[in-house]
Amino acid sequence: MARQKKPAHRVQMTEGKRNIIHQLLEEYNIQTAEDIQDALKDLLGGTIKEMMEAEMDDHLGYEKSERSDNDDYRNGYKRKRVNSSYGD
């Protein structure tokens, strides 16, 4: 049985996407493929951190730095390592 080819992933380049790309090029001063990987690693780390903050806000029922009478409270932070295809 012959393997079927995967359909090519085609990205529709919209004006909004072009603007985001230009902003990233300026923000990270991207010149090389390594610069792109560094930018993606930074963006991925920030995204994961924001998602975890939102999850904690939802779980506790109040936002960071907000006072609450709830016995559940934020206890602080410690460093965490997330492994991805972009690196640690």
N, C-alpha and C positions, 0 to 999 in steps of 0.2 A: 504494500500500500504506500503510495507516494505521500510525502509530507506536504501539507498545504502551506502556502506562503501566508505569512501574516500580512494583513493590509497595512500599507504605509500610513504612519500617523501624520496627518497633515494639520498644521496649526494655522488657523486663520489669523493673520496679523491685522489687528484693529488699531485704530489711532490711539486708544487707551493703552494698549500693550506697547506700542512704539514709545509713548511718553514715559512709561515705567522703565523701559530699557534704557532710554536716554538718561533718566534720573539716576539709575543704577550705575551707568558708565561714569557719570560725573561724581557721584557720591563715593564710589570705591576706586576711582581713577584706574579703571580696568584697561590694561594694555596686553595681557597675555592670558592664556588658558588657565594658568595657575591663579591669576588674579580673579578669574571667574569662579574657580573653586573656592577660594578664600571668601569671596563675597557670598556665595551660596551657603557655605558653612556658617558664616555670621548670621545670615538671614534665617537659616533653619534653627539655630540656637535661640535666637530671639523669638521666633514663632513658637517654639516648644515652651519657652519660659512663659510667654503670654497665655498660652493655652492652659498651662498648669495653674497660673494665677486665677484665671477665670473659673477653672474647676474648683479651686479652693473657695473662691467667693461664693459659688453656687452651693457647695457642700455646707459651709458655715452659715450662710444666709446674710453675710455682711461683707463689705469690701475691706481691703487692707487699710490700716490706720483708722478704721471706723470703730468707735466704742460700741460694746455690746454687753448685755447682761447674761449672755449665753455662757455656760461653763466651758464650751468648746472654744478654743482660741488658738491663734497662730503661735507657734513656738519658736519661730526663727527659721533660718536657712542653713543648709550645708551644701557643699559642692556635690554635683552629680555629673556623671559622665554618660553621655548618650553616644553610642556607636552607630554610624550610618555610612552609606556609600561615599559620603563627602568627608569622612574622617571622624575623629572623636569630637 
